[in-house]
Structures are given as C-alpha cells and as structure tokens.
Amino acid sequence: MSKKNFNVYFDFGSSKIRAVAFNKINQKQFHTAENRCLSILKIKKLNLSNTEIIIKKIISEIEKKTNEYLDEINLMIDSPDALSISISLSKNIEGSKLRKEEVQYLIQNAKQQIIRSYPDKDIIHILVTNYKVDNVDYGFLPLNIECNKLDIDIAFICFPKKFIKGLEELFSKHDVSINQIIFSSYAKSLSYKKKLGSFEKIAFIDIGYEKTSIIYFSGENFNFLNILSIGGHHITKDISKILNIDLDKSEKVKLNFDKDDNYLNENNLSLDLIKK
C-alpha cells in the first residue's frame, strides 16, 4: 500500500457535509469539498439514504484534488442523542509516589462500568475533568508526588451504537473506513477556547440545524455537556408559521433579522410580529 500524503476529515452536519484534506507535512496545503445535504441524525428517525450520493460525490472530488485513493477518514459529527456521563473514582496510594499507571487503572475501571451500564452506547471521548490528590484539586496530573489517596472525575461523551453503525456502513459502501469519530461541537469549542486565552469559566453554545450543544469549561478543563433538541431550523419553521411564508423565505428572514431591516420592509414583513 502506497504512503498517503493527506489526512482527510469529514464534517458531517445535518444540512451540509464538508471535507478537508490536510497535507501531512505542510498543513497550510489543503483541499476542500462541500455540498448541501439534509440528513436526519436523530436515532428514532435516523435516515442517511439521502446522503449516499453526496458522500460519493465528495469522496470523488477529494480524490481528484489530492490525486490519492481515499480509504480512511476522520469523521466530525454531532449526534442529537449524544450523552455525557460523569463518574468519580478513588484509589488508595498509601504513601507511594503518584504514577500515570494509577490514573490509567481508574480510567479503565470507569470505562468498563460505562460499557456494562450503557450497552447501547459507544464511547467517543474520555475526558478527565479533575484530579484530587489528598483532597487538593489539580487541573493537571501531579506525577511523582507522595500521597495517600487519588480521586479523579471523568466525563464520557457517548453516541448511540446504532448511529455509529449507520455511519460506518454508509462510508463502507464506498470502501472508506472511519479512523476516529470526533464530537464536532466539542472539537470546535477546543479551537475557540485556545484562541480566547485564559479565563475562569466559559460556555460555548453551538446552534445546529435541529439541536443546540452547550459545552462548559471550568478553567482549562471540560466540565459538562448538554444537548437541547432545538436548533436553527426550528426558528425557521416558527417564522414560516407566524408570517405564513414558505421555509426558503423564512430562512432568509432569519439570516437577515439582525443585519438589515430593508429586507423585511421590501418583502412587507413585520419586524414587530417576528419579535413577538
């Protein structure tokens, strides 16, 4: 098998699918492809049939631009059914020096508990949110200090197994395997957090097509995740119903709402009515 020169990421949204291929040596060299595509990602109504043609088109476009056969991707996606599970575990160190193996033991223990308790879920991310050594909190693991007790708080971000299997089967039809799955709202929050610099507490709100993700950080550490089943498309549908206009026009109203009243005036639409 020939050596690949590009790492490929797919950003799989409910209304649009994007792909970017980064050169492994020079990441400033990259190729992109994107296409609008409405996908139902809720597990109770999961339907990816409309996306197959779009996936095939984007794969072909990326292969042409990179001049490489695409057989593996990293998939960024949000699930409206994502679940954040928090666990706290303790271990007696008995005066020994704290080692990384102690934390790995606790994480593995917690992981097995999640697997047993949530057999219908796949673990996407494992995040240590706090270390407590002899009742002192740390935002990092203080290795090689003598202590008696270690406590750690761990958060697991999980997706439904049925959801993951559907995605794997979708790409498998085009001979593409998924190397890793990344919760895109979490990945975006890390990128924005890095640009903001230091802070004590911060929340990121990611409004998607049919869901809103709220991700909260305390200091440098992830604290919690919440998913609301309300997104931008719900606002579009509300505007459509209130003003008795079609969805395309109501989407334009939403996008122009805080920019310019001229669009509303030109289309004889009441700003006061929308506000109400």
Secondary structure by P-SEA (a helix, b strand, c coil): cccccbbbbbbccccbbbbbbbcccccccccbbbbbbbbbccccccccccaaaaaaaaaaaaaaaacccccbbbbbbccccbbbbbbbbbbbcccccccaaaaaaaaaaaaaaaaaacccccccccccccccccccccccccccccccbbbbbbbbbbccaaaaaaaaaaaaaacbbbccccaaaaaaaaaaaaaacccccbbbbbbcccbbbbbbbccccccbbbbbcccaaaaaaaaaaaacccaaaaaaaaaaccccaaaaaaaccccccccc
